[in-house]
Amino acid sequence: STAPIVRRIFEMYASGMKPIQICNVLNEEHIPTPTDYRAAQLGKPNPFSKVHLWGNTTIKSILNNEIYIGTMANLKTSSISYKNKKRVRKDKSEWVTVKNNHEPIIPQELWDKVRELEDSVSTGKSTKTGEVKPLSGMCYCSTCGTKMKFTSSMTGKTPQNYTCGLYARFGKQYCNTHFITLKALESVVLADIKRQIDFVMNDDKAREKYLARKSGLNNL
């Protein structure tokens, strides 16, 4: 049963451990990831993962899954149209949820504690000097999807940069460095912002759409 692992994840987070620390514990103990476990139950190799390691995304998904407190969420996706059968995820407000649908494995008090802790956590991670970089928490590796890790040297010999978080933790056998300097990344972002501004300013329809959206937000 995976219930003890799920409870342990909630308890570790509630005790103050960060998702990455929880991942490290589970990986060190060789606890199968959810997709690895399901594949093993079917007697098949896992087609969804090559590294077979716990990651932040999996931990956060478990911590936010109401099924563990006995709530069943239905109709979370829908097709684009009767012609296009591609499934798209609905807004959470459109889900049909049934509380007390089954026996919970996480007590409500523990669930609420996790929610409180999540609300108090910022999206970006501060540096050793207490600074949160403007792009912190927003950059992801294009290969594995892991958040990029900000690094800098005390001597200044190595420029401030972002590297793949999975590479930083486990090495090149799991992903590549995907090194990019902070200066280069900020230049790319700034150039894209300028392109968007030019597009809006030089395209009448785009400008009208932008102003209409801005007016709607101001009226909220």
NUFI-976509 format. One record per residue (C-alpha): residue number from 1; residue in one letter; x, y, z. Coordinates in nm, 4 decimals, padded with zeros to 6 digits. Example, Ala and Ser with C-alpha at 12.3 -4.5 7.8 and 13.67 -1.06 7.14 Angstrom:
BEGIN
[node 1; 'A'; [01.2300; -00.4500; 00.7800]];
[node 2; 'S'; [01.3670; -00.1060; 00.7140]];
END
This chain:
BEGIN
[node 1; 'S'; [00.0000; 00.0000; 00.0000]];
[node 2; 'T'; [00.1183; 00.3530; -00.0770]];
[node 3; 'A'; [-00.0885; 00.5134; 00.2008]];
[node 4; 'P'; [00.1994; 00.5122; 00.4564]];
[node 5; 'I'; [00.4253; 00.6902; 00.2053]];
[node 6; 'V'; [00.1619; 00.9550; 00.1357]];
[node 7; 'R'; [00.1071; 01.0138; 00.5082]];
[node 8; 'R'; [00.4803; 01.0387; 00.5606]];
[node 9; 'I'; [00.5133; 01.2994; 00.2849]];
[node 10; 'F'; [00.2436; 01.5138; 00.4480]];
[node 11; 'E'; [00.4030; 01.4720; 00.7906]];
[node 12; 'M'; [00.7508; 01.5618; 00.6644]];
[node 13; 'Y'; [00.6190; 01.8761; 00.4954]];
[node 14; 'A'; [00.4177; 01.9728; 00.8042]];
[node 15; 'S'; [00.7335; 01.9325; 01.0157]];
[node 16; 'G'; [00.9048; 02.2024; 00.8096]];
[node 17; 'M'; [01.0841; 01.9988; 00.5436]];
[node 18; 'K'; [01.0946; 02.1437; 00.1927]];
[node 19; 'P'; [00.9841; 01.9379; -00.1100]];
[node 20; 'I'; [01.3450; 01.8949; -00.2238]];
[node 21; 'Q'; [01.4398; 01.7587; 00.1187]];
[node 22; 'I'; [01.1482; 01.5149; 00.1065]];
[node 23; 'C'; [01.2629; 01.4058; -00.2407]];
[node 24; 'N'; [01.6130; 01.3411; -00.1115]];
[node 25; 'V'; [01.4836; 01.1239; 00.1729]];
[node 26; 'L'; [01.2613; 00.9154; -00.0567]];
[node 27; 'N'; [01.5341; 00.8803; -00.3196]];
[node 28; 'E'; [01.7954; 00.7781; -00.0623]];
[node 29; 'E'; [01.5571; 00.5102; 00.0662]];
[node 30; 'H'; [01.4831; 00.3956; -00.2916]];
[node 31; 'I'; [01.1091; 00.4456; -00.2473]];
[node 32; 'P'; [00.9424; 00.3912; -00.5895]];
[node 33; 'T'; [00.7867; 00.6996; -00.7477]];
[node 34; 'P'; [00.4090; 00.6849; -00.8165]];
[node 35; 'T'; [00.4611; 00.6076; -01.1866]];
[node 36; 'D'; [00.7250; 00.3451; -01.1075]];
[node 37; 'Y'; [00.4902; 00.1846; -00.8544]];
[node 38; 'R'; [00.2004; 00.1711; -01.1007]];
[node 39; 'A'; [00.4224; 00.0241; -01.3707]];
[node 40; 'A'; [00.5532; -00.2410; -01.1297]];
[node 41; 'Q'; [00.1954; -00.3360; -01.0370]];
[node 42; 'L'; [00.1271; -00.3942; -01.4065]];
[node 43; 'G'; [00.4518; -00.5813; -01.4528]];
[node 44; 'K'; [00.5711; -00.3335; -01.7153]];
[node 45; 'P'; [00.8569; -00.0820; -01.7427]];
[node 46; 'N'; [00.7727; 00.2798; -01.6637]];
[node 47; 'P'; [00.7275; 00.4637; -01.9972]];
[node 48; 'F'; [00.6950; 00.8060; -01.8330]];
[node 49; 'S'; [01.0332; 00.8404; -01.6620]];
[node 50; 'K'; [01.3975; 00.7735; -01.7351]];
[node 51; 'V'; [01.5510; 00.8884; -01.4066]];
[node 52; 'H'; [01.3129; 00.7108; -01.1643]];
[node 53; 'L'; [01.3608; 00.9778; -00.8985]];
[node 54; 'W'; [01.1204; 01.1770; -00.6862]];
[node 55; 'G'; [01.0923; 01.5421; -00.7900]];
[node 56; 'N'; [00.9369; 01.8596; -00.6506]];
[node 57; 'T'; [00.6456; 01.8437; -00.8949]];
[node 58; 'T'; [00.5415; 01.4967; -00.7750]];
[node 59; 'I'; [00.5632; 01.5971; -00.4079]];
[node 60; 'K'; [00.3580; 01.9132; -00.4646]];
[node 61; 'S'; [00.0985; 01.7190; -00.6656]];
[node 62; 'I'; [00.0515; 01.4761; -00.3754]];
[node 63; 'L'; [00.0318; 01.7570; -00.1194]];
[node 64; 'N'; [-00.2471; 01.9234; -00.3208]];
[node 65; 'N'; [-00.4514; 01.6145; -00.4069]];
[node 66; 'E'; [-00.7825; 01.6242; -00.2159]];
[node 67; 'I'; [-00.8402; 01.2547; -00.2795]];
[node 68; 'Y'; [-00.6285; 01.1894; 00.0292]];
[node 69; 'I'; [-00.8859; 01.3614; 00.2540]];
[node 70; 'G'; [-01.1764; 01.1661; 00.1076]];
[node 71; 'T'; [-01.2776; 01.4153; -00.1625]];
[node 72; 'M'; [-01.3333; 01.2936; -00.5176]];
[node 73; 'A'; [-01.2976; 01.5481; -00.7989]];
[node 74; 'N'; [-01.4766; 01.4688; -01.1261]];
[node 75; 'L'; [-01.5084; 01.6341; -01.4678]];
[node 76; 'K'; [-01.1642; 01.7954; -01.4409]];
[node 77; 'T'; [-01.1161; 01.7884; -01.8177]];
[node 78; 'S'; [-01.3296; 01.8323; -02.1272]];
[node 79; 'S'; [-01.2886; 01.8082; -02.5036]];
[node 80; 'I'; [-01.2370; 02.1270; -02.7047]];
[node 81; 'S'; [-01.5434; 02.0541; -02.9202]];
[node 82; 'Y'; [-01.7466; 01.7656; -03.0560]];
[node 83; 'K'; [-01.5095; 01.7628; -03.3538]];
[node 84; 'N'; [-01.1846; 01.8119; -03.1669]];
[node 85; 'K'; [-01.1553; 01.5407; -02.8999]];
[node 86; 'K'; [-00.8368; 01.6786; -02.7446]];
[node 87; 'R'; [-00.8783; 01.6957; -02.3661]];
[node 88; 'V'; [-00.8090; 02.0231; -02.1850]];
[node 89; 'R'; [-00.7979; 02.0838; -01.8132]];
[node 90; 'K'; [-01.0878; 02.2858; -01.6698]];
[node 91; 'D'; [-01.0542; 02.5599; -01.4123]];
[node 92; 'K'; [-01.0825; 02.4175; -01.0601]];
[node 93; 'S'; [-01.4051; 02.6146; -01.0061]];
[node 94; 'E'; [-01.5709; 02.3999; -01.2750]];
[node 95; 'W'; [-01.4818; 02.0659; -01.1177]];
[node 96; 'V'; [-01.7543; 01.8545; -00.9605]];
[node 97; 'T'; [-01.6305; 01.7488; -00.6169]];
[node 98; 'V'; [-01.7830; 01.5004; -00.3739]];
[node 99; 'K'; [-01.6667; 01.5280; -00.0140]];
[node 100; 'N'; [-01.6568; 01.2258; 00.2160]];
[node 101; 'N'; [-01.6630; 01.0054; -00.0926]];
[node 102; 'H'; [-01.4270; 00.7515; 00.0641]];
[node 103; 'E'; [-01.2188; 00.6873; 00.3744]];
[node 104; 'P'; [-00.9460; 00.9547; 00.4024]];
[node 105; 'I'; [-00.5855; 00.8611; 00.4667]];
[node 106; 'I'; [-00.4853; 01.2146; 00.5715]];
[node 107; 'P'; [-00.6625; 01.3787; 00.8697]];
[node 108; 'Q'; [-00.8177; 01.7197; 00.8047]];
[node 109; 'E'; [-00.5910; 01.8829; 01.0642]];
[node 110; 'L'; [-00.2781; 01.7675; 00.8814]];
[node 111; 'W'; [-00.4216; 01.8793; 00.5464]];
[node 112; 'D'; [-00.5001; 02.2258; 00.6878]];
[node 113; 'K'; [-00.1491; 02.2529; 00.8357]];
[node 114; 'V'; [00.0035; 02.1844; 00.4937]];
[node 115; 'R'; [-00.2217; 02.4473; 00.3345]];
[node 116; 'E'; [-00.1088; 02.7064; 00.5915]];
[node 117; 'L'; [00.2554; 02.6294; 00.5264]];
[node 118; 'E'; [00.2089; 02.6482; 00.1482]];
[node 119; 'D'; [00.0419; 02.9886; 00.1762]];
[node 120; 'S'; [00.3435; 03.1188; 00.3696]];
[node 121; 'V'; [00.6016; 03.0057; 00.1107]];
[node 122; 'S'; [00.7136; 03.2454; -00.1644]];
[node 123; 'T'; [00.7585; 03.1215; -00.5207]];
[node 124; 'G'; [01.1206; 03.2351; -00.5366]];
[node 125; 'K'; [01.4110; 03.1136; -00.3265]];
[node 126; 'S'; [01.6287; 03.3686; -00.1483]];
[node 127; 'T'; [02.0061; 03.3687; -00.1829]];
[node 128; 'K'; [02.2472; 03.3505; 00.1126]];
[node 129; 'T'; [02.2243; 03.7292; 00.1397]];
[node 130; 'G'; [01.8435; 03.7135; 00.1626]];
[node 131; 'E'; [01.7871; 03.8422; -00.1909]];
[node 132; 'V'; [01.5202; 03.6877; -00.4166]];
[node 133; 'K'; [01.6170; 03.7202; -00.7814]];
[node 134; 'P'; [01.3392; 03.8550; -01.0107]];
[node 135; 'L'; [01.3287; 03.5304; -01.2149]];
[node 136; 'S'; [01.3696; 03.2941; -00.9198]];
[node 137; 'G'; [01.1149; 03.0128; -00.9245]];
[node 138; 'M'; [01.0129; 03.0867; -01.2845]];
[node 139; 'C'; [01.2834; 02.9102; -01.4866]];
[node 140; 'Y'; [01.2557; 02.5432; -01.5820]];
[node 141; 'C'; [01.4891; 02.3039; -01.7607]];
[node 142; 'S'; [01.3700; 02.2449; -02.1170]];
[node 143; 'T'; [01.4787; 01.8800; -02.1036]];
[node 144; 'C'; [01.3572; 01.7402; -01.7693]];
[node 145; 'G'; [01.1202; 02.0163; -01.6514]];
[node 146; 'T'; [01.2994; 02.0654; -01.3183]];
[node 147; 'K'; [01.3308; 02.4189; -01.1816]];
[node 148; 'M'; [01.6591; 02.5873; -01.2693]];
[node 149; 'K'; [01.8902; 02.6499; -00.9730]];
[node 150; 'F'; [02.0486; 02.9927; -00.9220]];
[node 151; 'T'; [02.4196; 02.9808; -00.8377]];
[node 152; 'S'; [02.6968; 03.2334; -00.7903]];
[node 153; 'S'; [03.0529; 03.2272; -00.6591]];
[node 154; 'M'; [03.1786; 03.4264; -00.3621]];
[node 155; 'T'; [03.4922; 03.5216; -00.5563]];
[node 156; 'G'; [03.3009; 03.6428; -00.8607]];
[node 157; 'K'; [03.5080; 03.4280; -01.0977]];
[node 158; 'T'; [03.1946; 03.2467; -01.2156]];
[node 159; 'P'; [02.9120; 03.4787; -01.3311]];
[node 160; 'Q'; [02.5720; 03.4500; -01.1650]];
[node 161; 'N'; [02.3852; 03.1802; -01.3507]];
[node 162; 'Y'; [02.1042; 02.9254; -01.3614]];
[node 163; 'T'; [02.1618; 02.5525; -01.4101]];
[node 164; 'C'; [01.9282; 02.2530; -01.4251]];
[node 165; 'G'; [01.8180; 02.1639; -01.0719]];
[node 166; 'L'; [01.8242; 01.7902; -01.1444]];
[node 167; 'Y'; [02.1804; 01.8172; -01.2788]];
[node 168; 'A'; [02.2847; 02.0238; -00.9762]];
[node 169; 'R'; [02.1546; 01.7590; -00.7341]];
[node 170; 'F'; [02.2326; 01.4306; -00.9087]];
[node 171; 'G'; [02.4857; 01.4968; -01.1845]];
[node 172; 'K'; [02.5180; 01.4548; -01.5606]];
[node 173; 'Q'; [02.3808; 01.0994; -01.5647]];
[node 174; 'Y'; [02.0320; 01.2438; -01.5161]];
[node 175; 'C'; [02.0389; 01.5686; -01.7174]];
[node 176; 'N'; [02.2662; 01.8293; -01.8729]];
[node 177; 'T'; [02.3747; 02.1506; -01.7023]];
[node 178; 'H'; [02.1778; 02.3832; -01.9382]];
[node 179; 'F'; [02.3980; 02.6643; -01.8035]];
[node 180; 'I'; [02.2832; 03.0203; -01.8752]];
[node 181; 'T'; [02.4156; 03.3351; -01.7120]];
[node 182; 'L'; [02.1758; 03.5642; -01.5287]];
[node 183; 'K'; [02.2823; 03.8502; -01.7575]];
[node 184; 'A'; [02.2023; 03.6488; -02.0718]];
[node 185; 'L'; [01.8670; 03.5331; -01.9331]];
[node 186; 'E'; [01.7641; 03.8853; -01.8341]];
[node 187; 'S'; [01.8624; 04.0061; -02.1838]];
[node 188; 'V'; [01.6414; 03.7386; -02.3447]];
[node 189; 'V'; [01.3456; 03.8282; -02.1204]];
[node 190; 'L'; [01.3905; 04.2022; -02.1770]];
[node 191; 'A'; [01.4119; 04.1530; -02.5548]];
[node 192; 'D'; [01.0890; 03.9507; -02.5493]];
[node 193; 'I'; [00.9130; 04.2191; -02.3440]];
[node 194; 'K'; [01.0223; 04.4813; -02.5953]];
[node 195; 'R'; [00.8887; 04.2677; -02.8828]];
[node 196; 'Q'; [00.5551; 04.2348; -02.7078]];
[node 197; 'I'; [00.5396; 04.6106; -02.6487]];
[node 198; 'D'; [00.6225; 04.6828; -03.0125]];
[node 199; 'F'; [00.3564; 04.4362; -03.1260]];
[node 200; 'V'; [00.0875; 04.5962; -02.9093]];
[node 201; 'M'; [00.1871; 04.9512; -03.0058]];
[node 202; 'N'; [00.2001; 04.8794; -03.3800]];
[node 203; 'D'; [-00.1030; 04.6523; -03.4126]];
[node 204; 'D'; [-00.4353; 04.8313; -03.3687]];
[node 205; 'K'; [-00.6361; 04.5177; -03.2861]];
[node 206; 'A'; [-00.3763; 04.3952; -03.0376]];
[node 207; 'R'; [-00.3677; 04.7370; -02.8708]];
[node 208; 'E'; [-00.7477; 04.7508; -02.8434]];
[node 209; 'K'; [-00.7549; 04.4018; -02.6955]];
[node 210; 'Y'; [-00.4852; 04.4939; -02.4425]];
[node 211; 'L'; [-00.6605; 04.8162; -02.3373]];
[node 212; 'A'; [-00.9932; 04.6347; -02.3039]];
[node 213; 'R'; [-00.8340; 04.3689; -02.0837]];
[node 214; 'K'; [-00.6586; 04.6330; -01.8721]];
[node 215; 'S'; [-00.9863; 04.8226; -01.8299]];
[node 216; 'G'; [-01.1597; 04.5036; -01.7193]];
[node 217; 'L'; [-00.8924; 04.4351; -01.4585]];
[node 218; 'N'; [-00.9137; 04.7886; -01.3229]];
[node 219; 'N'; [-01.2896; 04.7485; -01.2761]];
[node 220; 'L'; [-01.2546; 04.4389; -01.0568]];
END
